[in-house]
């Protein structure tokens, strides 16, 4: 396909955009979209009306890679002019080998490269009326919540992961810049800030926790100080991807005091010391249980979420039983799990003793069955309690909301039947029912 420049007209060019992957990639998409609108480009969700299509891809596991490849194939068939960016874009040769007709391929958070590729094909037509964007930028989430990305990259070298190769080592955003963005979001009506990065706990490590400034006041570039400052803005603050460093313990008192939500998303991955060492992860599961016990003593309302991998190379029946025993003891509120999938370029691919697919699938089903009972038990303990929820949407039965214990997209919801409550507003409710994942509630006058 030729990359010949399309002649400019008085009508602003139109860009189609496809965003795949995790919340961190979603933030990248929002930044690119904001730049496009700031330069006057129109946006569309239809291939046939787009002058070109930008696809922000995911490349974390092979299933995500294939989803991205299918999206690229569809866009090329339906439109023909496609720019690829994101994590899969870091594997440019692999992408171009399959799709030689792409206009450009760039890596993750390569905003300037994406814009340069767009400019080469579709020069912007400046129109002050079209170039205005809100100060908080464009977002792909509902108006009332937003992801706040605080860093790029990761310093860990987990054997199953290629994120550092795709996104590089940790680079923390200046704390004044993060707080400024958070202020703009809250001023625009955001009621919940979801703090994300590849390793949220490591925020500031790369700059040795240097002192920045916010509102003329000094503020250390460290997660505790950031969480404390975010807690003054009047919005819910929810922490995701919190690697369990010792200093995470310092966050729990903030939760107990109501400054940030009593919710921790801690990616533990496994509980067998042998498997954790093979994964190049912390291997002291007994110590983790003790920390969970202390956290709950400090903050009884704390909700804990984690993710686990089953069927990792070399995982024995004993290793898997160790994981089940951990879940029994930890009583985590929310758990996500998936079967190990080889990722091209990951060191774990060379490990011996792969687990047969049928065995890995059986283990996944056993784990999720166990956890369903634990989650139901944790939800049952909330029966009759009164809580504050944030209304997300309506369905045919009433309103869908979330309490402090539910993050959007990954956790259950609070169903308020027979009431169409205002979306984006906080409501006080009483919990009246539950299943393995969701809660039912009635609004309080």
C-alpha positions, 0 to 999 in steps of 0.5 A: 500500500502506498503511503502517499499523502492524502490531499488536504481539504477544508473538511477536517480529516477523520480518524477511526480509533480502536483501543485494546488492552489494559487500563494503562493502554486505555490511558495511552489511547486517551492521550492520543485522542486528545492530541488528535482532537486538539489538532482538529481531527474528527473521530469516528467509530466506523471504518467506512467514514474514516480517512485512516484507522489507528489501532492501539494494540496489546501484546501481553499474552498470545491471546491478546496478540491474536486479538490485536492481529485480528483487529488489524486484519479487519481494519485493513480489509474494511478501510485499508489505511492503518497505523498500529501502535501499543505493546504489539507495535514493539514487535514491529517486524512480526507485525509487518511480516503479517501485514506489510501494507500498514502505514506505520508501526510504533511502540507503546506510549509513542504519542509523537510517533503516532502523530507524526505518522498521522501527519504524514498521511493526513495533514491537519486542517486547522480550525479553532472551533474544531481544535478546542478540547476540554482541559482534562483531555478526551477520555474513553471512560464514563464521565464520572471515573477516570484512570490516572496513570502515574508511571510507565514501564517496570523494573521487574523481570518476571519470567512470564512477562515481556512488559519491560521489553515492550514498555521499558524500565520504570519512568515515574511521572512528576508528582506535580504533573500527576496531581495537576491532571487529577485536579483537572479530572475532578474539576470536570466531574470525575468522582473516582480516580483509578490509579494505575501503572505497571508497578504502582508501588514502585512510583518514584523509585527511579527518581529516588523519591525526589521532591516535586511541587504541587500548588507551591508546596513540596511533595515527595514522589512516592506512593504514600505521599501521592495517595495522601494528596489525592485523598484531599481532592474529594473523589474516590481514590482506588489503587490498582497493581500494587506490588506487595513491597513492605511500604504498602503497609503504610497505605492501609491507615489512609484507608482506615481513615477514609482518605482513599478507598479500602481496596488493594489490587495486589498481583500475587500470581501464585503461593508455592515458593518454588513456583514463585522463585521460578517466576522471579517473584517474592516467595514468602506466602506465609509472610503475605498471610500475616500481612493480610491479617494485619491489614484487616486488623487496621482496616476491617473494611479492606477489600483485597483483589489479586490475580493468579496463574495456574499451569505454570511450567513445572507446577506440580499437584503439590504446588497447586494444592499450596495455592489452594491452601493459600486462598483458603487461608487468605479469604481474598474478596476478589480473584482473577485467574488464568492458565499460563500462556507462553508469550513470545520472548518470555524466559519462561518459555524455556522452562521444562515440564510444561503442564498439559492443557487439560490439567491446567484447565482442570486446575483453573476450574478448581481454583475458581470454584473454590474462590466463588465460595469464598467470594460469596462468603465475603459478600454475605458478610455485608448483608444488612450493611449500609454503604455508599455506592457510585451509580454507573449505568441503568439496565432493564431492572434498575441501576448498576452501581459500585461500592468501595469494594468493586472496581469497574470492569474487573469486579462485580456490581451492586444491583439496585432493582426498580430504581433509575438513579442518576448516573455518576452520583453517589447514593446511600444504599442498604445491602439486601442480597448477593450471589458469588459476584454481585450484590443487591441493594435498596436506596435509602431515603 
